[in-house]
């Protein structure tokens, strides 16, 4: 990772991103299909700030990247399936008598969940790399063992919540209860929090013999708190009409205590040893997972929360 913050590497990253987006757009155009549930596969306005960032240095480059991602996010959330169908019909009318005749392509929910889950698994794997990377350069002692074990157990609990008791890497989400574009949005936010959590775990391993700095503690606790908020939001999404209603008492009892604990550690845990902070977060994630273990999944879906 040496030199990753140098300008030439950032330029290479931006150019690669541009080429991949344009290649994807070209592939969809040649196929004669319009993807109904993922407009940014063909909507390329979001690449304009990335193109401008090639000739920009310093923090402005990151702001341009953020602007490009914001445009893509707006396109994803604002483009409904009905609007995409209308666009496809308009293209058919405009190109009447020509070789191109657009048809709508839809996302397969099973395949989407598997692909998004695989991406989440890669993010969790990078979190494990953070732990191993710090441990590989350190002298082994009891503090290192306890801190490393706590970090690993925290990631295992999140793996269970996201991939075994969730959909597309989103905890508590059930298949086909949200449009794919909203699933993609939740997936993006969830994996952003997991990336921040990985950074927090790396900082915790580096400061394992003392107290975690306030910034590192807040990154760790705030990212896990956002994760639990997503878990609550995904759990209350209405399912099929035949599904049992949300059991609010059990839902709140399983998800609110971990959220409260992680926030409390962020606010008042400044005097706690780093290992204690991580183990308390393990307890928070374990409490959230306990309800799933007590009530196994039925019919291939998460239990009726």
ABEGO torsion letter per residue (X at the ends): XBGAABAAAAAAAAAAAAAAAAAAAAAAAAAGBBBAABAAAABAAAAAAAAAAAABBEAAAAAAAAAAAAAAAAAAAABBAAAAAAAAAAAAAAABGBABBBBBBBBBAAAAAAAAAAAAAAAAAAAAAAAAAAAAABBBBAAAAAAAAAAAAAAAAAAAAAAAABBGGBBGBBBGABBAAAAAAAAAAAAAAAAAAAAAAAAAAAAAABBBBAAAAAAAAAAAAAAAAAAAAAAABBBBAABBBBBAAAAAAAAAAAAAAAAAAAAAAAABBAAAAAAAAAAAAAAAAAAAAABBBBGGBBBBX
